[in-house]
Structure formats: structure tokens, C-alpha cells
Amino acid sequence: MWIQRPILTRSHHHHLRFFAHLATAPLLEQEILTTTTSALLTYLDDLPKPDPKHAETILAIPRTASGSGISVKERKAGRVPAIVFEQEDGQHGGNKRLISIQANQIRKLVNHMGRSFFLSRLFDLEVRPEFGSDQIVEKVRVLPRQIHLHAGTDVPLNVTFIRAPTDAWLKVEVPLVFRGEDMSPGLKKGATLNTIKRTAKYLCPADVIPPYIDVDLSEMDVGQKLVMGDLKVHPALKLIQPKDEPVCKIRGGRVSDQQKKSK
């Protein structure tokens, strides 16, 4: 059972603002947005889904003050200072809660998943009066928005979360996973893969945030490229960067000695 702060006013205002532009939106976009509010808000079978093995509850305790001095004390105690923001048009806004989370738990998650995958994964967050307490002050679903790591040790320094209720639309940088290198005609000829982007930015309904996006290289030949508009994603997602922005390209190509002899 979810225990969340009331957000009706903020949510209603968000939807009024979100749907106000539909009169001028292209017809296809209107159809997608209308469909998205009903049956499509589930993960599709042929697209990546969140791995259940990463479904971990992040534990937290309230933090009453902020500042560099407080942050230093928190880190010395094995905790990471963090903030939970309310969602509003995909950005963090009001209803801010200061919390501290366990450094070991966050470091384990980031090391296991990778930073960009951690930032595209929804987690349950439980705030308790103190670690080890059975009392839950708040339980909410959140998306990690930012994480700062120490440059030399990768120790987490602070984390920003954003609330992710089921009606939220959130801006997410989704990591790209390149597959099919062993089948690519261009790469088989000795060409090289030029990776231009490793993430793609989408406005996502909270219930269908992809953990990653597969980039299929299996049919790419020398000189061919993939752009953002070529990526296969859930129809509810809205790309918020140019569709013609390049993702990758098969460049060059060397003729092997065996090919030379056959000529």
C-alpha cells in the first residue's frame, strides 16, 4: 500500500498544462497521447522491461538541515545526503524532502547496474525515523534524477530523486545497448562502429520507463547510420531531441588479404 503526500492540485494542473497544447499538436501525436492514457501504459513484450533482480527498496531517514557541513557529517557516518522532489512537467519542483540514504546500498546499486542504468530505473523509497525502525514515515516510487560520484573513488556524494506516481510524465536519459555487431555486414567487412550517442532523451509515462533501448546493428553496412528516429521504443514515449540526430555509423572498411586474393 502506497503512502504518499497528496498531490492532487499539482497533478491536475500538470495535466491541464500538458493537454492544453493538443489543439496545435500533429494528429499522430494526438492519437499517441490519447492511446497512452488507456491501454498502452504497460511494457510491451518485444521491448526491454526492468529486470526484477534490480527491484530493490531504497531505505532512507529524514534529514532536517542541508549545507556542506551537514553533508560532510553524513558521509562520515556512512550516509549519502539526498533530496526527493515533486514531479512537474518532467522537472523537479516543490514538495521537497531532505533525506539521507545508506552509502553502501547506493554504491552497490550503481556499481552493479552502471550509472546510466541506475538513472533510468524506478525504485521504491521508504523513509523511516531511523535505520532499523519498523515505522514507515513515507513510501513512494521514485526515479533517480542525478547522482554525483567522487572523481577518484566513485563514492556517491549526493543523490537527487524525483517522485514517480503513475500519472507522472518524466524526462529520462535512457541508455542505449548496441547489439548485433557479429551479424553486421559492414563490420564483417572490417569497418568500424562509430558510436555517437550512448543515451536518448524521452518524455516517458512513469509506468513504462524503459531500462534501456536496444540498438540493432545486424543489418548495417558500410556508410550506413542510425538516427534517433530509428530507435524502436514504446509508442507512448515522446522523443525530446531531434529525430535526425545520429546515434551511430558504420565507417570505413578494409579489404582483407583473402578478399584481395579472390579478385
N, C-alpha and C positions, 0 to 999 in steps of 0.2 A: 504494500500500500504506500503510495507516494505521499510525502508530507512536504508541501511546497507553500511558499508565500503567495498570497493572492496576487494575480497579475491580470485580472480581467480588463481593467481600464487600459493598461498598456497594450495588451494583446488586441483589444478591439480597435484601438487607434492604429495599431500596426496594420491590421487587415484593411481598414478604411483607406490608409495611405497606399497600401500595396495594390489594391484593386482599383484605385481611382484612375490609374493610368491605362486601364484596359481599353477605354474607348479609342485610344490612339495606337494601341498595340497592334502588330500584324495579326491577321486572322489565325495563322498557325499557332502563334504564341498564346492567343486566347484559348484555343482548343486544348493546348497542353496544360495551361493553368487550370482550366475548368475540370479537365480529367484528373489532374493531380489532386484535387480536393476530394476525390471519391476513391475509386477502386485501385488506383495505381500506387498508392502510398505503401507498398510492400516491396521488398527486394525481389528482383526477377531471377528466375532460375539460371539464366545464361550469363549473369553478371556477378562480379565479386560480392561476397557477403562478409560481414565481420566474423572473424574466427572466434568461436565460443571459448577457446582456451585463453583468450585475452580479456574475457569478461570479468574484470576484477573490480571490486568496490574500493574506491579510494577513501581512506579514513582521514578525518580532519578534526581539529579542535578550534574553537573561536580564538581570534586574536583581537585585542582591544585597541592596539595602537600600531602606527606604522613609523617608518623612518629608518635611516641607515643603522643607527644604534640598535634598534629592536631587531632588525634583520640579522645583524652580526650575532646577537644573543641567541636567536632562533637557530641559526646554523650551527653554533657551538653546541647546542642541545640536541643536535641530530634532526632538526626540523627545517622545513623549507617554507618561507613566507609565501602566501598565495592570496589571490583575490578571486571572488566569484562575482561576475557582473550579470545583470539582466540583459536579455537579448532585445535588440530593437533595430529592425531593418538590417540584420546581419552584423551590427556593430555592438560593442559593449556600451551600456548606458547606465541607468540608475539601479536602485536596489542592490547596492554593493555590500558584500560581506567579506570582512577580513578573516582569514583562516590561516592555520599552519598545518602542513601535512608532513608525513614521515619521509625523511630524505631517502632512506633505504628502499622504500616502496616505489617512489618515483624513479629513482635511479635504475632499479631493476626493470621497470616497465619500459623506460626509454632505451636501455641497453638491449633488452630483448626484442623490442619491436622496431627500433630505429626512430630517430627524432620526427621525421616527416610522417611516419605511420602513426606515431603517438598523437600527433596533432590532427589526425583525421579520424580518430576513434572516440566514440561516445563511452562515458563511464558513469556508473552510479557513484555519487559522492555522499558520504554520511558524515555529518558534523555532530560530534559528541562533546559533552562538557570536558572530558579528558580522555586520553587514550586508555583503553581498557574498560571504560564505562559501558554499561548496558543501555543507558539512556540515549535516545537519538533526538537531537535538537532539530535537525533538518535532514531530509533525504531528498536528493534532487539529481536528475540526469544532467550531465554537463559535457561540454566539448572543450578540451584544452585549446586555448587560443594562442598562447605564447609560452615558451619556456626558455629561460636564459641559463646557459651552462657555462661553467668555468672553462676558460680557453685552454688551460693546461691539463686539467684533470677530468673534465666533463661532469663535475659535480653539479647538480641542479642548484641554482641560486634563487630563483623565484619562478612562479607559475601563475598564469592568468587563465581562469576558466570562464566560460560563458554558459548560462543556463540553456538547456535544450528541451523545452517542453514539446509535446507532439505537434503543436501548431506553429513552431518556430521555423523561420527561413534563415539559414546561416551561411555566411561566406566561408568557404573551405578551400584550402590549397590541397588538392588530392594528389598523392604521389602516383607516378607513372611506373609501371612494371613492364619492361621490354621482353617479349617472348618471340620464339620462332627464329632466332638467329641461325640455328643449324639447318633451316629449310630455305632461308632467303637466297634466291638466285644470284643476287648481287654480291652477297657476302661469300657465296661459294666460288665466285669468280676472283676472289681476292680483294674486293672492295672493302671499304671500312665504313663503320656506322658512326655518323656524326650526331651525337646526342645534344640537342639544343635546349630542350626543356625536360626537367625531371618532375615537375608538378603542373597541375592545371587548376585554374580558379573557377569555382562554380558557386552559384547560389543554390543551396540544397534544402529541401524539406528535411527536418531533423530525423524523420523516421527512415530515410533512405540515403543517408550519407555513405558514399562508397568508401571502403577502407583503402582502396587503390583502384587504378584503371589499367586494364591490360592494353598494351600497345602491340599489335600483331605485325611482325616483320616478315612473316613466312612467304609473302608473295612479292616482296620489294626487290626490284632490280636496280642496277647501277643508274644513278641520276634521279631516281625517284625519291619523293619526300612525303611525309605525313604532316598534316596541319591539325590544329585544334579541332576544326570541324569534322575531321575524320574519326575522332575518338568515339568509341561505342559506349554510351552511358545510359542510365535510366532516363526515360523521356521527361521526367519531372525536373531534372536538373537544368539550370539555366547558366550557360557559359558567360562569364563576365570578363572575357578578354577576346580580342579579335579572332574570328573563326579561321582566318587565313594565316595566323601566326604559326610558324613552323615548329614542329616537335622534334623531328629527326630527319636525316637524309642519308642515303647510301652514296658515298663519294668515291670517285676514282675507281681503280681496278687494275690489277697487274695481270698480265698474261703469263701463265705458268710455263715452265720449261716443257712440260708434257704437251700443253696446247700448241706451243711453237713447233714441236716436232711433228705434230699431227697435220700441220698446214703444208 
